[in-house]
Amino acid sequence: MIKSKIKPGTYIFPLPVVIVGANIEGKANFMTIAWCSVVENKPPMLSISASKGHYTNIGIRENQSFSINIPSEDLIEATDFVGMKSGKEIDKSKFFQVFYGELKNAPMIKEAAINMECKVMNTIDTGKGHEIFIGQVVQAYAEEEYITNDILDISKIKPLIYATGQKSYWNLGNKIGKAWSIGRNYKKK
Amino acid sequence: MIKSKIKPGTYIFPLPVVIVGANIEGKANFMTIAWCSVVENKPPMLSISASKGHYTNIGIRENQSFSINIPSEDLIEATDFVGMKSGKEIDKSKFFQVFYGELKNAPMIKEAAINMECKVMNTIDTGKGHEIFIGQVVQAYAEEEYITNDILDISKIKPLIYATGQKSYWNLGNKIGKAWSIGRNYKKK
């Protein structure tokens, strides 16, 4: 097999699918994004990157807070729908059962498997249209059904997986190995 | 079902598993991380976050460049192994077939499905031990076998999926929907 040059692109596989919540003028709004990651563990800090034109960004800037909600695969239609229409066009405040936590202004989705309310610690402009919000997780929420031995269980969460380029959602397969463990089988050729 | 407060944490599901490459004093080194995302599309820009103590970070700072390599599931043992041992302890320069591209100093892994060489555009200190490198993808590489109709095909790439907390690797399941499309079936309750 020969390696070929391909067009420079954002070929990270897999990407998560998360719903970001923010209040705009006191009203909940949500957007679906795949550009979300972890940047720090102590304290827990997450990053999202979103086009500056998004309606949700206005609320994040206004309140310096946002929520990240992890939908299970059974929420696929609602998740995709929220990503199709802007809050500038439609009122998304009633699409989900919304609840608030410690921050009081980061709307969370009861139907989602996991919720994290985040306080903005830093905002970075990419200079090319997107802004990166780095948020510290102030409080997190989940239902018991997603937990096994006090740990959130990905096989119960059944997260949506996003494929860049193909613009499609995929589900999770099976556990294939333990981290910091299966590597012991590796023999350097 | 009742939502319960859980310990604030970094509950993003799924996370990708990528191998980051950098040269340290002219020698290739690699580390495996799950904290990697997309932050911009035009031009393509990616982010990684890694503890400042990592050996690879030294090389990224030195050359202002790094590579991101996407391993397929058949590379699971080597991928995990590279994440277990620091370049401070062992020489990882010969673990993979290494090649260089436009930047000349961002080592890439021939055995990985996809490679992206990145030029550092911004470095952000989280203030708590990690640093975020934002890199622009200068050039990308893939073998024909991972492409369908000119698009990288996640079902052929078979990426590793990381589960935080459970510290385990999972594989991909099936395609369950088209983005910006399946949402049309959603009827607001």
Interface residues (C-beta under 8 A of the other chain):
Chain A: M1 I2 K3 S4 K5 I6 K7 P8 G9 T10 Y11 I12 F13 P14 L15 P16 V18 A34 W35 C36 S37 V38 V39 E40 N41 K42 P43 P44 M45 L46 S47 S49 I68 I70 E73 I76 E77 A78 T79 D80 F81 V82 G83 M84 K94 F95 F99 K110 I114 N115 M116 M121 N122 I124 T126 K128 G129 H130 I132 I134 V137 V138 Q139 A140 Y141 A142 E143 E144 E145 I147 I151 L152 D153 I154 I157 P159 L160 I161 Y162 A163 T164 G165 Q166 K167 S168 Y169 W170 N171 L172 G173 N174 K175 I176 G177 K178 A179 W180 S181 I182 G183 R184 N185 Y186 K188
Chain B: M1 I2 K3 S4 K5 I6 K7 P8 G9 T10 Y11 I12 F13 P14 L15 P16 V18 A34 W35 C36 S37 V38 V39 E40 N41 K42 P43 P44 M45 L46 S47 S49 I68 I70 E73 I76 E77 A78 T79 D80 F81 V82 G83 M84 K94 F95 F99 K110 I114 N115 M116 M121 N122 I124 T126 K128 G129 H130 I132 I134 V137 V138 Q139 A140 Y141 A142 E143 E144 E145 I147 I151 L152 D153 I154 I157 P159 L160 I161 Y162 A163 T164 G165 Q166 K167 S168 Y169 W170 N171 L172 G173 N174 K175 I176 G177 K178 A179 W180 S181 I182 G183 R184 N185 Y186 K188
